[in-house]
Amino acid sequence: MLTREGAQALTEYKTWADGLTLAAVAGLPPGEAARERTTPHNSLIGTLNHMYVVDLIWEAHLEGRPHGFTARNVIVHPQIDALAAAQTEADGWLRAWAAAQSDATLREPVHFKLLSGKAGTMSRAEILEHIVNHSTYHRGFVAGLLHQVPLKAPSTDWNVFRQQHPAGAASA
């Protein structure tokens, strides 16, 4: 079971990996982030917006409030600078949320409704693990798209994070 310390490490990792990815996309030539590509989310900016929207949906579930989205594939921020700022804020919320949890609260069930209307229940820890895994999965898509530019994608692997931010060291 995920502990409070593990939850904090995962949110620090997500913040770090999201930051590297967003910086790489922000450094692309004009138009590359929005350029249509063969990917489920149509572009780099589309994929990054999908990641952001899903983060907001799960944030709302964790807070027990409506999220207001009817789809996961919406472009909330078409410009990378605005998206990067919004994602940084969302990652900050998640880090603060994790810091406020205890091992016991991470085990608590959360009831929610998926966009499909289907009801679901997961523990707070499981939701956090899903948020982090979902972002990791889609950063992989972004890395593949960056190689098409061509640009070497940043390495956002857990082991790279841990080499730069050893367990027990100050926050990322």
N, C-alpha and C positions, 0 to 999 in steps of 0.2 A: 504494500500500500504506500502511496505517495505521502511523504512527510512534509511538514511546513518548510523545512530547509530544502527539500527536493523541489517543492513548488516554486520557491524563490529562485533556485538555480535555473529551472526551466524558463521562468519569465525573464531572467537576465539573459539567458541564451537567446531567446526569441527576439528580445530588444536588440541585441548585438547583431544577430543574423539579418533581421529586417533592415537595420541601419546600413550594413554593408551592401545589401541588395539594392536598396533605394538609392544609395550613393552611386552605385554602378550605373543604374538606369538614368539617374540625373545627369551623369557625365556623357551620355550618348549625344551624337549630333542631333540637331533639331529635327523633329518629325519621326525619329526612330522609335521612340517609346509608344507612339500611337499607330505606327505603321501596321497595317493588317498582315497577319501571319496565320499559318495553319496551326491553330491551337484552339482548344475549347473556349477560350476567353478572347479570341480575336487579335490580341496584341499584348505587349508587355504591360501597358497601362491598364488594360482590361483585366489581366491576371492579377496585378497588384491591387486593383480596386475590389476584385472578388475576395481576395484575402482579407482586406480591410472590412468589407461588409460582413463577412462571416465572423470576424472578430467582434464587430458591434452586435451582431445577433446573439452570440453567446454571452457577451457582456450583459446584455439585457436579461437573458435567462438567469444568469448568476445573481442579478439584482432583483429578479422577480417582477419585471416590468415589460410592457410591450416594446418591441423594437421598431415597429413601423415599416419593415421591409416586406415586400410581396415577392421578391425575387433575389437571388444571390448574384446575378450577373448584371449589375447596374454600375454605371460609371458615375460615382459620387463626385470624384475629383479628376477631371480630365487632364490637369496639369500636374506634372510630377512633383513640383515644389509644394503645392497645396496638399497633395496626397501624402508626401513624406512627412509634412508637419502633422497631419491628421493621424497617420499611423504611429508616429512618435507619441502623440497624446494617448492613443488607445493602448500602446504598449506600456506607457507610464501608468495608466489606470490599472492594467493587469498586474504590473509589478507591485503597486500599492495594495491591490486586492490580496495578492499572495502573501505579502508581509503581514496583513491583518488576520490571516487564517491561523488556525491551530490544527494539530493532527486530527482532532475530533471534528472540527467544522469541515475539514476536507472530506470526511467520510459521510457528511450529511447528504441526503438525496435532494435533488432539484427536479421539480416537475416542470415540463415545458411543452410547447407545441411547435412542431417542425413547420416549415413553410407549406408542406403538403397538407397540413391540418392534423397529421397524426400526432398523438400524444406520446411523450417519452419521459423517461426518468433516468438520470445518471447521478452519480455522486459529484460533488464539486471537484474532486481530484480527477475523475474521469473526464469532466468537461474541460478542465485545464489541459490534460493530456491530449484531448482532441484538438483544442485550439492550437497547441504547439505543433502537433503532428500535421495538422491541416496546413499550417503555414510552411512547414518544412517541405511537405509534398509539393506545394505550388512554387516554392522557391526553386525547386528542381526544374519545373517548367520554365521559369524565368531564366535559369542558367542555360537551358537548352536554347532558348530564344536568343540570349546574348551571344551564344556561339554562332548563330546565323548572321549576326551583324557584320563582321565577326569581331567579337570582343571576348577576352578571357573572363569568365565569371568568377566572382570572389568565392573563396572556399569558406563555406558556412557550416562545415561539419562540426558536430559536438566535440570531437577530439581536438580540433583546432581551437575552438572556444576554450576548452579546458586547459590547453597549453598556454593560452594568453591570459586566462582567468582561473587559476587553480582553485579547487574547492577550499573553502575556508578563508580565501583572500577577500579583500574589500570588494564591494559590489561593482558590477560592470558599468 
